[in-house]
Amino acid sequence: MPTGNDRARVSLVELDRFCREVLLACGADAATADAATRAMMHGTRHGVDSHGVRLLDHYVTALEGGRLAKVPKLKPVGGFGAVETLDADHAHGALATYTAMDRAIALARQFGIGAVAIRNSSHFGPAGAYALEAARQGVIGFTFCNSDSFVRLHEGASRFHGTNPIAVGVPVEGQDPWLLDMATSAIPYNRVLLYRSMGTTLPQSVASDVSGVDTLDADKADMLAPLGGEFGFKGAGLAGLAEILSAVVTGMSLSFDLAPMGGPDFSTPRGLGAFVFAILPEAFGDRERFDAGMTRYLDVLRSSPARADCRVMAPGDREWVVAADREASGVTLDPATHAAFGVLAGRYGAQLPVLEMPAQSQVDGT
């Protein structure tokens, strides 16, 4: 592969192929390789690079170490009517959550609403992948998860909540869904790692050093700030909502009791919880009226006056633009991911993704 200084781009098709090949080669079953790849590719395709293919090396480490079951046996362990509980058997979090969302969608089609609590899961990557899956199937999808402590409370000076993501996907007739995918921290921890890899300065008010003082240096970031800056109590409250649904309702560990995602122990399952639910819009009224309402809402939103040099967008609009560009032109890997792919290819005998030189280099002949 070219060096990290070369700006070669990799096609999404090749990235998908490489991730699947490596996961299967390390012993993961086909369902795990498929779900993990789908989730990572959602992140990379839509510009959520902190939760994209850069996680492949981490997932392989967790699979090889024993934290994740390579051939898990997922099964329902309770519930009634429109609610169920899924024991994921320490599966990869993407397999657990796609499975749970599929079941929530089926329950919603039967009852109008379906909710599934997930036990014994693990890191699931981009929460939006699962909410989007619901929206693509014509229902409103919600996804919640907690994670190990890395976010201080508002005016706090120690880690308490995880980044505790919340995602919601809403179908829009004839258009891409309305998609909200947010960490309840100012930024996700994986974005700090991405900034470190790229040697980039952090934005204001997103991370703190070991004493709780804000820092712009990714290498000094010891904890994240809650969403909201001076009004961080709002982000901390939303993190608490995700915590209650993901950990308290499921009976799994609270953020401050979870083993760190980054190890050093990769042999012990982490036992994460998560929570998904789905709503069938026509269960509450006429579907045509719902579709017309969403279309009207988004038409007016997108045509609303914008500040100078700005553009008003709905949640998901930026992601669809990025996805279209990356489908056509591929994506440039960050240096750390680039290096990790080389190691994984050598270890498992996988063919590295085919690299494409950037268009400018082809024009210049360089």
C-alpha positions as CSV (number, residue, x, y, z in Angstrom):
1,M,0.0,0.0,0.0
2,P,1.2,3.6,-0.5
3,T,2.6,5.4,2.5
4,G,0.4,7.4,4.8
5,N,1.4,10.6,3.0
6,D,-0.1,9.4,-0.3
7,R,-3.7,10.5,-0.7
8,A,-4.9,7.3,-2.4
9,R,-8.6,6.6,-2.1
10,V,-10.2,3.3,-1.5
11,S,-13.5,2.3,-3.0
12,L,-16.4,1.4,-0.6
13,V,-16.8,-1.9,-2.4
14,E,-13.2,-2.8,-1.7
15,L,-13.4,-1.8,1.9
16,D,-16.5,-3.9,2.4
17,R,-14.8,-6.9,0.8
18,F,-11.7,-6.5,2.9
19,C,-13.5,-6.2,6.2
20,R,-15.6,-9.3,5.6
21,E,-12.5,-11.2,4.5
22,V,-10.6,-10.4,7.6
23,L,-13.4,-11.1,10.0
24,L,-14.1,-14.5,8.5
25,A,-10.4,-15.3,8.4
26,C,-10.1,-14.6,12.2
27,G,-12.9,-17.1,12.8
28,A,-16.1,-15.0,13.1
29,D,-19.2,-16.7,11.7
30,A,-20.9,-15.3,8.6
31,A,-23.6,-13.5,10.5
32,T,-21.0,-11.7,12.7
33,A,-18.9,-10.7,9.7
34,D,-21.9,-9.4,7.8
35,A,-23.3,-7.4,10.7
36,A,-20.0,-5.9,11.8
37,T,-19.1,-5.0,8.2
38,R,-22.6,-3.4,7.6
39,A,-22.2,-1.3,10.7
40,M,-18.7,-0.2,9.9
41,M,-19.5,0.6,6.3
42,H,-22.5,2.7,7.5
43,G,-20.1,4.8,9.4
44,T,-17.5,5.1,6.6
45,R,-20.1,5.6,3.9
46,H,-21.9,8.4,5.7
47,G,-18.8,10.2,7.0
48,V,-19.0,8.9,10.6
49,D,-15.3,7.9,10.3
50,S,-14.8,7.5,14.0
51,H,-17.2,4.6,13.9
52,G,-16.3,3.3,10.4
53,V,-13.7,0.8,9.2
54,R,-11.1,2.1,11.6
55,L,-12.8,-0.2,14.1
56,L,-11.9,-3.3,12.2
57,D,-8.6,-3.8,14.0
58,H,-10.3,-3.3,17.4
59,Y,-13.0,-5.8,16.6
60,V,-10.5,-8.4,15.5
61,T,-8.6,-8.0,18.7
62,A,-11.8,-8.5,20.7
63,L,-12.8,-11.6,18.7
64,E,-9.3,-13.2,18.9
65,G,-9.0,-12.3,22.6
66,G,-12.3,-13.9,23.6
67,R,-14.2,-10.7,24.5
68,L,-16.6,-11.4,21.7
69,A,-18.1,-14.7,20.8
70,K,-17.1,-15.8,17.3
71,V,-20.1,-18.0,16.9
72,P,-22.7,-16.6,19.3
73,K,-26.1,-18.1,20.1
74,L,-28.6,-15.2,20.3
75,K,-31.9,-16.0,21.8
76,P,-35.0,-14.3,23.3
77,V,-35.2,-14.7,27.1
78,G,-38.4,-12.9,28.0
79,G,-41.1,-10.5,27.1
80,F,-44.8,-10.4,26.2
81,G,-46.9,-8.6,23.6
82,A,-44.9,-5.9,21.9
83,V,-41.8,-6.2,24.1
84,E,-39.0,-8.7,24.2
85,T,-35.5,-9.2,25.8
86,L,-32.7,-10.6,23.7
87,D,-29.7,-12.3,25.2
88,A,-26.9,-11.7,22.7
89,D,-24.4,-14.3,24.1
90,H,-21.6,-11.7,24.0
91,A,-22.0,-11.3,20.2
92,H,-20.5,-8.4,18.3
93,G,-22.8,-5.4,19.1
94,A,-23.8,-4.9,15.5
95,L,-25.1,-8.5,15.2
96,A,-27.0,-8.1,18.5
97,T,-28.5,-4.7,17.5
98,Y,-29.5,-5.6,13.9
99,T,-31.1,-8.7,15.3
100,A,-33.0,-6.8,17.9
101,M,-34.1,-4.1,15.5
102,D,-35.4,-6.7,13.0
103,R,-37.5,-8.2,15.8
104,A,-38.7,-4.7,16.9
105,I,-39.8,-4.0,13.4
106,A,-41.7,-7.3,13.2
107,L,-43.4,-6.5,16.6
108,A,-44.3,-3.0,15.4
109,R,-46.0,-4.4,12.3
110,Q,-48.1,-6.7,14.6
111,F,-48.8,-4.3,17.5
112,G,-48.0,-0.8,16.2
113,I,-45.0,-0.5,18.4
114,G,-42.2,-3.0,19.3
115,A,-39.4,-2.7,21.8
116,V,-36.4,-5.0,22.4
117,A,-34.0,-4.8,25.3
118,I,-30.6,-6.3,24.6
119,R,-28.4,-8.1,27.2
120,N,-24.8,-9.3,27.0
121,S,-23.9,-7.3,23.9
122,S,-20.7,-5.3,23.1
123,H,-19.6,-2.2,21.2
124,F,-22.0,-1.7,18.3
125,G,-20.4,1.1,16.3
126,P,-22.7,3.8,14.8
127,A,-26.1,3.9,16.4
128,G,-27.6,5.4,13.3
129,A,-27.1,2.2,11.3
130,Y,-29.9,0.5,13.2
131,A,-32.3,3.4,13.3
132,L,-31.7,3.8,9.5
133,E,-32.5,0.1,9.0
134,A,-35.9,0.6,10.6
135,A,-36.6,3.8,8.5
136,R,-35.6,2.0,5.3
137,Q,-38.3,-0.6,6.1
138,G,-41.0,2.1,6.6
139,V,-41.0,2.4,10.4
140,I,-39.6,4.9,12.9
141,G,-36.6,3.4,14.7
142,F,-34.9,4.4,17.9
143,T,-31.6,3.1,19.2
144,F,-29.9,3.6,22.6
145,C,-26.7,2.3,24.2
146,N,-24.4,3.1,27.1
147,S,-20.7,2.7,27.1
148,D,-17.8,2.8,29.5
149,S,-17.3,6.1,31.4
150,F,-15.5,8.7,29.5
151,V,-17.8,11.8,29.8
152,R,-17.8,14.1,32.8
153,L,-21.1,15.5,34.2
154,H,-22.0,19.1,33.7
155,E,-19.5,21.0,35.9
156,G,-18.0,17.6,36.9
157,A,-14.3,16.8,37.0
158,S,-14.3,13.0,36.6
159,R,-15.6,10.4,34.1
160,F,-19.2,9.3,34.7
161,H,-21.4,8.5,31.7
162,G,-20.2,6.9,28.5
163,T,-20.8,8.7,25.2
164,N,-24.2,7.0,25.3
165,P,-25.5,7.5,21.8
166,I,-29.1,8.1,20.7
167,A,-30.3,7.6,17.1
168,V,-33.7,8.0,15.5
169,G,-34.6,7.2,11.9
170,V,-37.9,8.4,10.3
171,P,-39.1,7.2,6.8
172,V,-39.8,9.9,4.2
173,E,-41.6,8.9,1.1
174,G,-39.5,9.1,-2.0
175,Q,-36.5,10.5,-0.1
176,D,-33.7,9.5,2.2
177,P,-34.9,9.2,5.8
178,W,-34.7,11.8,8.5
179,L,-31.8,10.5,10.5
180,L,-30.6,11.8,13.9
181,D,-27.4,10.1,15.2
182,M,-25.8,11.7,18.1
183,A,-23.5,11.0,21.0
184,T,-24.7,12.7,24.2
185,S,-21.1,13.8,24.7
186,A,-19.9,16.8,22.8
187,I,-18.1,14.4,20.5
188,P,-17.6,10.6,20.6
189,Y,-14.4,9.2,22.0
190,N,-13.5,7.5,18.8
191,R,-13.3,11.0,17.2
192,V,-10.7,11.9,19.8
193,L,-8.7,8.9,18.6
194,L,-9.2,10.0,15.0
195,Y,-8.0,13.5,15.8
196,R,-4.9,12.0,17.4
197,S,-4.2,9.9,14.4
198,M,-4.5,12.9,12.1
199,G,-2.6,15.3,14.4
200,T,-5.6,17.7,14.4
201,T,-6.5,20.2,17.1
202,L,-9.8,19.5,18.9
203,P,-12.7,21.9,18.7
204,Q,-13.5,24.1,21.7
205,S,-15.4,22.7,24.7
206,V,-15.5,19.1,23.7
207,A,-12.8,17.4,25.9
208,S,-11.0,18.0,29.2
209,D,-7.7,17.0,30.7
210,V,-7.3,14.8,33.8
211,S,-8.4,17.7,36.1
212,G,-11.5,18.5,34.1
213,V,-10.1,21.6,32.4
214,D,-11.0,22.0,28.7
215,T,-8.2,21.2,26.3
216,L,-7.7,21.4,22.5
217,D,-4.9,18.8,22.6
218,A,-6.2,15.4,21.6
219,D,-3.2,13.8,23.3
220,K,-4.1,15.4,26.6
221,A,-7.8,14.6,26.5
222,D,-8.6,12.4,29.5
223,M,-12.4,12.8,29.4
224,L,-15.2,14.3,27.1
225,A,-17.5,17.1,27.9
226,P,-21.3,16.5,27.8
227,L,-23.2,17.9,24.9
228,G,-24.2,21.6,25.3
229,G,-21.1,23.5,26.4
230,E,-22.3,26.0,29.0
231,F,-25.6,24.2,29.0
232,G,-24.1,20.7,29.4
233,F,-26.7,19.6,31.8
234,K,-28.9,18.9,28.8
235,G,-26.3,16.5,27.3
236,A,-25.8,14.9,30.7
237,G,-29.6,14.4,31.1
238,L,-29.8,12.8,27.6
239,A,-26.9,10.5,28.6
240,G,-28.9,9.5,31.7
241,L,-31.9,8.6,29.5
242,A,-29.7,6.3,27.4
243,E,-28.1,4.9,30.5
244,I,-31.5,4.0,32.0
245,L,-32.9,2.3,28.9
246,S,-29.6,0.5,28.0
247,A,-28.4,-0.6,31.5
248,V,-31.1,-0.2,34.1
249,V,-33.9,-1.6,32.1
250,T,-31.8,-4.5,30.7
251,G,-30.1,-5.2,34.0
252,M,-26.6,-4.7,32.5
253,S,-23.7,-2.7,33.8
254,L,-23.8,1.0,34.3
255,S,-21.2,3.0,32.4
256,F,-18.9,3.5,35.4
257,D,-19.0,-0.3,36.1
258,L,-18.1,-1.3,32.5
259,A,-14.6,-2.5,31.5
260,P,-12.9,-0.1,29.2
261,M,-13.5,-0.6,25.5
262,G,-9.7,-0.2,24.8
263,G,-8.6,-2.9,27.2
264,P,-6.1,-4.0,28.3
265,D,-8.4,-7.0,29.0
266,F,-9.7,-8.4,25.8
267,S,-10.6,-11.8,27.1
268,T,-13.5,-11.0,29.4
269,P,-16.9,-10.1,27.8
270,R,-18.1,-6.6,28.7
271,G,-21.8,-7.4,29.0
272,L,-23.2,-4.2,27.5
273,G,-26.9,-3.4,27.3
274,A,-28.7,-1.7,24.5
275,F,-32.3,-0.8,23.7
276,V,-34.2,-0.4,20.4
277,F,-37.8,0.2,19.5
278,A,-39.8,0.8,16.4
279,I,-43.1,2.6,15.7
280,L,-45.4,1.9,12.7
281,P,-46.7,5.3,11.7
282,E,-50.0,4.1,10.3
283,A,-50.8,2.5,13.6
284,F,-51.7,6.0,14.8
285,G,-53.4,7.4,11.7
286,D,-53.5,7.5,8.0
287,R,-50.1,6.7,6.4
288,E,-50.7,9.1,3.5
289,R,-51.2,11.9,6.0
290,F,-48.0,10.9,7.8
291,D,-46.0,10.9,4.5
292,A,-47.5,14.2,3.5
293,G,-46.6,15.7,6.9
294,M,-43.0,14.6,6.7
295,T,-42.6,15.9,3.2
296,R,-44.1,19.3,4.1
297,Y,-42.0,19.5,7.3
298,L,-38.8,18.9,5.4
299,D,-39.7,21.1,2.4
300,V,-40.2,24.1,4.7
301,L,-37.2,23.3,6.9
302,R,-34.8,23.1,3.9
303,S,-36.2,26.3,2.4
304,S,-36.0,28.2,5.6
305,P,-33.8,31.4,5.6
306,A,-30.2,30.7,6.4
307,R,-27.5,32.9,7.8
308,A,-24.8,34.2,5.5
309,D,-22.6,31.5,4.0
310,C,-24.7,28.8,5.8
311,R,-27.1,26.2,4.7
312,V,-30.1,24.8,6.6
313,M,-30.1,21.0,6.7
314,A,-32.3,18.3,8.2
315,P,-30.7,15.6,10.3
316,G,-29.1,13.2,7.8
317,D,-28.7,15.6,4.9
318,R,-25.0,16.0,5.4
319,E,-24.7,12.2,5.5
320,W,-26.5,11.7,2.2
321,V,-24.2,14.1,0.5
322,V,-21.1,12.4,1.9
323,A,-22.4,9.0,1.0
324,A,-23.1,10.0,-2.6
325,D,-19.5,11.4,-2.9
326,R,-17.9,8.4,-1.4
327,E,-20.0,6.0,-3.5
328,A,-18.6,7.7,-6.5
329,S,-15.1,8.6,-5.4
330,G,-14.1,6.3,-2.5
331,V,-12.6,7.4,0.8
332,T,-9.1,8.3,2.0
333,L,-8.0,6.2,5.0
334,D,-6.5,8.0,8.0
335,P,-2.8,7.0,8.7
336,A,-3.6,4.7,11.7
337,T,-6.2,2.7,9.9
338,H,-4.0,2.5,6.8
339,A,-1.3,1.0,8.9
340,A,-3.6,-1.4,10.7
341,F,-5.0,-2.7,7.4
342,G,-1.5,-3.6,6.3
343,V,-0.9,-5.6,9.5
344,L,-4.3,-7.4,9.2
345,A,-3.7,-8.3,5.6
346,G,-0.4,-9.9,6.4
347,R,-1.7,-11.8,9.5
348,Y,-4.8,-13.3,7.7
349,G,-3.6,-13.5,4.1
350,A,-6.3,-11.1,3.0
351,Q,-6.0,-9.0,-0.1
352,L,-5.6,-5.4,0.7
353,P,-8.2,-3.0,-0.7
354,V,-7.5,-1.8,-4.2
355,L,-6.3,1.8,-4.1
356,E,-7.2,4.5,-6.5
357,M,-5.1,7.5,-7.1
358,P,-6.9,10.8,-6.5
359,A,-8.3,12.6,-9.6
360,Q,-5.9,15.6,-9.3
361,S,-2.9,13.3,-9.2
362,Q,-4.1,11.6,-12.4
363,V,-4.6,14.9,-14.1
364,D,-1.1,16.2,-13.0
365,G,0.5,12.8,-13.9
366,T,2.0,12.7,-10.4
